[in-house]
């Protein structure tokens, strides 16, 4: 290679190295390298810790949602097992009572319909949904 060609390459930066290669270059300290690595490790640890915390929060949320779903399913199953002397139809509201022997019974009559002659303890009013789940009704809705 001709001397002028080498000089042009050097001026264009083609011979630059990302680390010092000359005895005249500034010293490359191992302490500086260690500090850089430590900073990178700290940053990566913070990022990873944040992501893991987010995942843990999401898992807790999903666990709570699963717990709520299982409780609602148990309640719906219990309501389907309540004594009932009529055919239940989706979309209608039924009133749940508890007998003295602690068994549950559905009635089409609300506590207002029974008046003072209410035979059992009132537990609540429920609407049977088309998917056969139950929705508890407020007093204003019944």
C-alpha positions as CSV (number, residue, x, y, z in Angstrom):
1,X,0.0,0.0,0.0
2,X,1.3,3.4,-0.9
3,X,2.0,5.9,1.9
4,X,-0.6,8.4,0.6
5,X,-3.2,5.7,0.6
6,X,-2.4,4.8,4.2
7,X,-2.6,8.5,5.2
8,X,-6.0,8.8,3.6
9,X,-7.3,5.8,5.5
10,X,-6.0,7.1,8.7
11,X,-7.6,10.5,8.1
12,X,-11.0,8.8,7.3
13,X,-10.8,6.9,10.6
14,X,-10.6,3.5,9.0
15,X,-7.7,2.6,11.3
16,X,-9.4,3.7,14.6
17,X,-9.8,1.0,17.2
18,X,-12.5,1.0,19.9
19,X,-9.7,0.5,22.5
20,X,-6.2,1.9,22.8
21,X,-3.6,0.1,20.8
22,X,-0.7,2.5,21.2
23,X,1.7,3.0,24.1
24,X,1.0,6.7,23.7
25,X,-2.8,6.3,24.1
26,X,-4.5,7.1,27.4
27,X,-4.3,4.1,29.8
28,X,-7.2,1.8,29.8
29,X,-8.0,1.3,33.5
30,X,-9.5,-2.0,34.7
31,X,-11.2,0.0,37.4
32,X,-13.1,2.0,34.8
33,X,-14.1,-1.2,33.0
34,X,-15.3,-2.7,36.4
35,X,-17.3,0.5,37.1
36,X,-19.0,0.3,33.7
37,X,-19.8,-3.4,34.2
38,X,-21.2,-2.6,37.7
39,X,-23.4,0.2,36.3
40,X,-24.7,-2.1,33.6
41,X,-25.4,-4.9,36.1
42,X,-27.3,-2.4,38.4
43,X,-29.4,-1.1,35.5
44,X,-30.2,-4.6,34.3
45,X,-31.1,-5.7,37.9
46,X,-33.5,-2.8,38.3
47,X,-35.2,-3.5,35.0
48,X,-35.5,-7.2,35.7
49,X,-36.8,-6.5,39.3
50,X,-39.4,-4.1,37.9
51,X,-40.6,-6.6,35.3
52,X,-40.7,-9.4,37.9
53,X,-42.7,-7.2,40.3
54,X,-45.2,-6.4,37.5
55,X,-45.5,-10.2,36.7
56,X,-46.1,-11.0,40.4
57,X,-48.8,-8.3,40.6
58,X,-50.5,-9.7,37.5
59,X,-50.3,-13.2,39.0
60,X,-51.9,-12.0,42.2
61,X,-54.6,-10.3,40.2
62,X,-55.3,-13.5,38.3
63,X,-55.3,-15.6,41.4
64,X,-57.9,-13.2,43.0
65,X,-60.0,-13.4,39.9
66,X,-59.9,-17.2,39.9
67,X,-60.8,-17.2,43.6
68,X,-63.8,-14.9,42.9
69,X,-64.9,-17.1,40.0
70,X,-64.8,-20.3,42.1
71,X,-66.7,-18.7,45.0
72,X,-69.4,-17.5,42.5
73,X,-69.6,-21.0,41.0
74,X,-70.0,-22.6,44.4
75,X,-72.8,-20.1,45.3
76,X,-74.5,-20.8,42.0
77,X,-74.3,-24.5,42.5
78,X,-75.7,-24.1,46.0
79,X,-78.6,-22.0,44.7
80,X,-79.4,-24.7,42.0
81,X,-79.6,-27.2,44.8
82,X,-82.1,-25.2,46.8
83,X,-85.6,-26.8,47.2
84,X,-87.9,-25.5,44.5
85,X,-91.5,-26.6,43.7
86,X,-91.7,-25.0,40.3
87,X,-89.7,-24.9,37.1
88,X,-87.1,-22.1,37.1
89,X,-86.9,-20.0,33.9
90,X,-84.0,-17.8,32.9
91,X,-84.7,-14.0,33.2
92,X,-87.0,-14.4,36.1
93,X,-86.4,-13.3,39.7
94,X,-86.8,-15.8,42.5
95,X,-86.6,-15.2,46.3
96,X,-84.5,-17.4,48.5
97,X,-85.6,-18.4,52.1
98,X,-84.0,-20.4,54.8
99,X,-86.1,-22.9,56.7
100,X,-85.7,-23.6,60.4
101,X,-83.7,-26.8,59.5
102,X,-81.2,-24.5,57.6
103,X,-82.3,-25.9,54.2
104,X,-82.8,-23.3,51.4
105,X,-86.0,-23.0,49.4
106,X,-86.9,-20.8,46.4
107,X,-90.2,-19.0,46.2
108,X,-91.8,-16.8,43.5
109,X,-93.2,-14.7,46.4
110,X,-91.1,-11.8,47.7
111,X,-91.2,-10.8,51.4
112,X,-93.6,-8.0,50.4
113,X,-95.9,-10.6,48.9
114,X,-95.8,-12.7,52.0
115,X,-96.4,-9.7,54.3
116,X,-96.5,-10.6,58.0
117,X,-97.1,-14.3,57.2
118,X,-93.6,-14.9,55.9
119,X,-92.9,-18.6,56.8
120,X,-89.1,-18.6,56.6
121,X,-86.1,-16.3,57.0
122,X,-85.4,-14.2,53.8
123,X,-81.9,-14.7,52.3
124,X,-82.1,-12.7,49.1
125,X,-83.5,-12.3,45.7
126,X,-81.8,-13.8,42.6
127,X,-82.3,-13.6,38.9
128,X,-81.6,-16.7,36.9
129,X,-79.5,-15.8,33.8
130,X,-79.6,-17.6,30.5
131,X,-76.2,-19.2,31.2
132,X,-77.8,-20.7,34.3
133,X,-75.8,-18.5,36.7
134,X,-77.5,-16.4,39.4
135,X,-77.3,-12.6,39.9
136,X,-78.1,-11.3,43.3
137,X,-80.7,-8.5,43.1
138,X,-80.9,-5.4,45.2
139,X,-84.0,-4.5,47.1
140,X,-84.9,-1.8,44.6
141,X,-84.6,-4.2,41.7
142,X,-87.0,-6.8,43.0
